[in-house]
Every structure is written in structure tokens, then in C-alpha cells.
Amino acid sequence: MTTPTEIEPIARGGATAHRAWGTLGIFTATTFLSAFLLFLIQPMFAKMVLPLLGGAPSVWAVALLFFQGALLVGYGYAHLLVRHVPAASTGFVHLALSAFAFLFLPIAIPAGWSEPPPGDAYLWQLGLFAVAIGIPFAAVSANAPLLQAWFSRAGHKASADPYFLYAASNLGSLIALLGYPFIFEPVFGLKALAIVWTAGFAALVVALGLCFLRVRAVAAEAENGADAASPASAPSLHAPTWNARVGWVGLAFVPSALLTAFTNHIATDVASAPLVWVVPLALYLLTFVIVFRERALISRPVLLTAHAVAVLLALLQLSQTEKETWFYAAGYGIAAFVASTLVAHRTLYEARPDARNLTEFYMWMSVGGVLGGIFAALLAPRIFSEVFEYPLLLALTFACRPGAMDLMSRSRASWAGMIALVVGGWALITWGPTLAFDYDLHLGRWGTTTDIAAIFALVALALWYFPPHMLVAALGMYLTVVLLPSGVHRGDAQRSYFGVYRVIQSMDGEFNVLQHGTTLHGAQRIRDAEGNSVADVTPATYYHPESPMASAIRLTSMINQHEGVKGKFGVIGLGAGSLACYSAPGETWRFFEIDPVVVQIAKSRNFTFLSNCQPNAEVVLGDARLTFAREEDESFDLFVVDAFSSDAIPVHMMTAEALTLYASKLKKRGVAVLHISNRYLDLEEVLAATLPTLDVELHALVIEDFVDDGYIKTGSTVVLIGKDKATIERFRHVEGSRDIVRPTVRPWTDDFSDILGPFMAQYRKY
């Protein structure tokens, strides 16, 4: 029979176990909820600003930079709080900050931030984000290190090494990120989701209070001698060295910058599909879940091998000028990005300090993240005319391999080998192409650049056991890719906030071609078939004389001339200026363009549509949703909406609010021509679903052109909309005209835009 004295310790042990599980559960759940809210607010607010900034890749790149900067503020605040405020009071301070954050909720665009300045809007966007969500975001971002610091004092058996909570944090981030475009926005819409986020933030504050109460209870027990305090609660005896801090910064810098650079690369040069940024960020977060733990899910030898092979193959793919399919290009890039990020984050985890210096570790890690974001989002677009930062950062991932930066212990022979590698590599890049041409040396069909890059790749593999030398060889591959003709170095490139524009010549030398990412924005014939120079202002590609856009303009001009009316025409999206050559004497034409760089290109020597057809063309700079709104109501006979950011449609130009704006600017018998050609989304279904929801009745007609004659003629699809049915019916005689489809998707508004539905509708066509 058990005696009362035996029952007491058993009961106390059971209570302790229950309390331990309760402590672990509440801290894990709170960490998860905090990260979930943190990564739900990011795409939510980025989507809110699209009507102001459009859909360029730089919008997300700058948004990501802000989030990294705000994360640094939150981590720095958590570090100062833990370091300088008594442990028993940290919760009161943080809960007070969280209560203050409620003043900025629910999330919305603040008054006075309705229009960005023309041209580069980097600083304006950062200011908007700071004013609108800076305080709530910083308050929530502080929770990751703060909760781990509290847990280290919670008396749990796992308190000595609370870094595992960071994996739970990134799992919450991953679920929020993937759930936003496919679940949360479609179910709630932006306005309702902002209310839901506020409710979630309130629940988070309550959970934080419970966590802090648990820490205070353990502290009280320790003072009363009921339980031993966690050794992690003792003050740090040895501060981290500056070498360690610099290492943390560097190991966070490379994957952070690579995240932005890789996203820009695939959005610019591979496939500008909607929400393409979700994939790299989701993979980035997943790498923390995999390797930020005591026993990584992938062994070091496998990880290092996968990294070296993937990165070298990705650099080789970038070196070739014969464009492959987007599937292979994206596949090489994703493999290299994931392997590189896994290596960097695993090396970072292995370099972590003990729990006493946890908050400082996260603060310096965040410094590296911010510096990476600044480099990739702000500095690189001004330094490089093309996305050269992407291959550079791929090469720099070799610096994240264990021992790669251990230079001080290297012998003289090792240093001599590196110097010889640098000199030999420079000679290979400088004289290699000339020698290959003179002696007809080609190792394959990919070109001399790939041959030279392959030599560097073989050298890197041969130096497997010498990480610093592998880094030098990888940098040699980078220089090969950016100094010689390659997949990322071609044509006459210019770069702006809205992307990379290239003016290239066609393979036969007959056309100058304007490309924005992977999309054509116009072409002009400069030579005939015999190679003689010509002055030809006949529009090409989507704008050829029999195209739907040209037919609509020409028919409207004929009607106006018959009725003695001098028409007013508008074009949203200048491109190379092709449509200017369809203007007739006496007509008023106005172009609306968001990017000053495009205006410079359209007025350059490469394209003469404007200079020959409309030398005094009126070009209005700024986002068309804002500049077009200033136009006089019912003043346009016809306008064309042809605004693309590479192949990604600016969603805010296709919503119910945008269509209502267009309708208000049309004359009673006016026509709006919406260019909806897209490889990824069925935008016809979007318009078919959205038009019936407007307060004004609009009639629609689709005109399709399936021609494919190189740069001379490129197929396109447009939707004509107008208030007068009889006017729209006049366009039925145009070849390829038909009624608009019956929609299977939901209408788009500024508050809601479903990407998955139009994507699946387009997929079903194939």
C-alpha cells in the first residue's frame, strides 16, 4: 500500500510533467501564431499597394527589403529589452508596445499616400510601408527572439537550447505565405482579411501574456527555492567575438540577397508568372525548418555535394546564349537556390551561440538579412544594368561552405595557389574567346562562354577539399557570365524600378526588338532581306497593320472622318511607340507610361515610330490608374490598355474599379481596347466575370489574331468594351471577332483578385 509520503512526490512529479508540456505547448503555439501573422501581413499589404505601384518585380523586392528592415528593428528591440530590462518586467514593456500597435490597426493605406512620384519609387514605397504597418510589424517580429529568450528561462528541460522554436516559427510563416493567395484572400478579401488579422493580433497579445506569466511563475518558484532556475537565465560570461558576429552577418547576407536576386531573375528572364515570388520565399522559409535543428534532415556530405553540383550547373546554364525552355531554366535555378540556402542556414545554425546570447545572434542575423536586401533591392539595380547580382550571389554561396573563409590558417602554398588561380582565370576570360575563334575551339553547341565557364566548373570540383579555392573558381564563372555574351548579358540593356529592358537585334539582323523580361514590347524593321538599311515605320509584332489593335484604331478613325469628328485617342503603355503610326491628321493622341526609361527608349535611335509619326507626342508619366483618372470624363473616342510588366498583367488595371474608370472616360460611342494576351492567365474570363458587376452597362467583343510570322506579325487577343452596343457591333466584321466567353471564375476587385481560377482556366485550354 502506498503511503501518503510516497504519494506527494509522485503527484508533484506529475504536475511538473504536465506543466512542462503546457509550457512547451503555449510557447510553440505562440511562436507559430506570431510567425503566421507576420507572414500574412506581408503579401496582404503588398497587394494593397498594387493599385498605387503596379505589378513590377521591384515592388515586391522593395517590400521584402522593408520587411527585412522592420525585422531588424524588432530583433534589435528584443535584444535591448532582454539585455537591459529586468527579466520580471520585459513582458510588461512588450505588451505595452503591442497595445500601442493597435492604434495602427486595421491595416489600410494611410491618408496622404495616394500617389507615388514619377519614376523610381523606392524610397516612397519604403516610407508608405513604414507609416502604415511599421509599428505592428516590428512588434510582431520581436516575438521570435523574445519568446525564445523567455523560454530559456521557463525551467523546461529544452530551455538550454531553444533554437528549435525558430523552426516552428518558420513553419507558421510558410503556412501563411502559401495559404494567402489560395485560401485567405479568396475567402476573405483584403478588407475583411485586415479585420481578421487584427483579431489574430489580439489573440497573440493574450498568448504573449500567458507565456510571460509562465516565466514569472518559474522565476517566483526559483526565488522561493521550489525549483532551480535554468542555467540559461544566468548572465552571459563571454560575449561573442567580432569574428563570430561578422560570420553571422555574412551567412545571413548571402541567402537573403539571393532570395531577392533569384526572384528578380525568374520574374525578369525566365517566367513572369503571377505570384512567382511566392515560390522562392516559401522555399527560403522551408530551409530553416529543415536545417535549423540539432539534427538536420539532410546530412552534411549530401548537402555540400548537392550545393556544389546545383550551383555550378546553374552558372553553366546562365552562361549559354541558346535559350532553353523556362522549365529547365527555372529548374536549375530552384535547385541552386534551395541547396545554397540550406548550406548557408545550416552553417549559420552550427555557428549559433548558447541561449545567453540568443537575442544578439538573431539581431546580427537580421543585420545580414537587411544588408542583403539593400544590396539586391536598392544597390544592384543602380550598379548593374542587368540582373548580374544573381550569378554573383550564386558564386558567393561557396563562401558559406564550412572553412571557405578560414583564410588566416592557410599556408603560403595555399595562398600561392589562389593567386595562380586568379591570374590564370583572368587570362582565360580575357584571351579565351579570341583563341577559341582563331583555332575554332568549341567544346559544344552552347558557345565559347559556356566552354570557359565549364573549365572553371571543373577546376572548382577538382579543388573540392580546398573551400577557399572553390570560391575563387566560382567567382571566375561569375565573371565569365557577366563579361562575355551569355544568358544574362545580351543586347543593349537598361534597368529601372520596373524591370530590365533590352534592345536586341533579331538573329537575321532585320529588326530592332524591345524586350521587357520575357515579353516583346515592339519591334521595328531596320534592314531588308538583302541587309540594306531601311527607314520603315510599319508597326510589327502585336501591332502589325492587320492586328486587332490596329483594326480597332483604323475603324474608329474612319468612322470619325465620315462623321467629321476629330477623335481623341489614348494608349496606356508606350512600349516602343508602335501605335503612334496609326494616328491620322487632326487627331489628338495621348500616351500614359509609368516608366521614364521606356519613354527614353521609345525616343532613342533604336525606334523611330514616335519621331516619324508623332514627333510631339504627349506622354503622361505615372501609373495609369492615377494619371488616367485626371482625364476629362467622356472625352475619349478610343484608348488601348496595353500595360504589361514583362508578362505579368498589373492586376489593378483589370479590376472592377479600373473598368469603371475606363468607362467614365469613354464617349457614349467610345471604345476601350484591352490587350489580354497572356501565357499564364485567362484574362478573358476575368473580364467576362467582372463586367456584369459594374454599375454601368458595358458591351464586350473579343477579337483574336492567331498569326505567327516572327517579328513581322505576332498573334494577340483583345477585348473591346463600350457603352453603346451598336458601336461595338460595328467591329464584328473584323476577322477573329466573337462573343466573350461565359465565365467560370470570380470577378476581380481592388479588394479581391483570384489568381488560381484564371490560371486553371488557361491551363484547361491546353
PEPEHU-V805374 format. One record per helix or strand. SS is the DSSP state (a for helix, b for strand). FROM is the first residue (numbers start at 1). TO is the last residue. If there is no record, write none. Layout:
# PEPEHU-V805374
[[SS/FROM/TO] [SS/FROM/TO]]
This chain:
# PEPEHU-V805374
[[a/4/48] [a/50/53] [a/57/84] [a/90/104] [a/122/141] [a/143/151] [a/159/161] [a/164/188] [a/190/223] [a/231/233] [a/242/270] [a/277/291] [a/300/319] [a/326/350] [a/355/383] [a/388/400] [a/412/438] [a/448/462] [a/467/483] [b/486/486] [b/489/489] [b/492/496] [b/499/505] [b/511/516] [b/519/525] [b/527/527] [b/533/533] [a/541/543] [a/548/563] [b/568/572] [a/578/582] [b/588/593] [a/596/602] [a/609/613] [b/618/621] [a/624/630] [b/636/641] [b/644/645] [b/648/649] [a/651/653] [a/656/665] [b/666/675] [a/683/691] [b/699/709] [b/713/722] [a/725/733] [b/737/738] [a/755/765]]
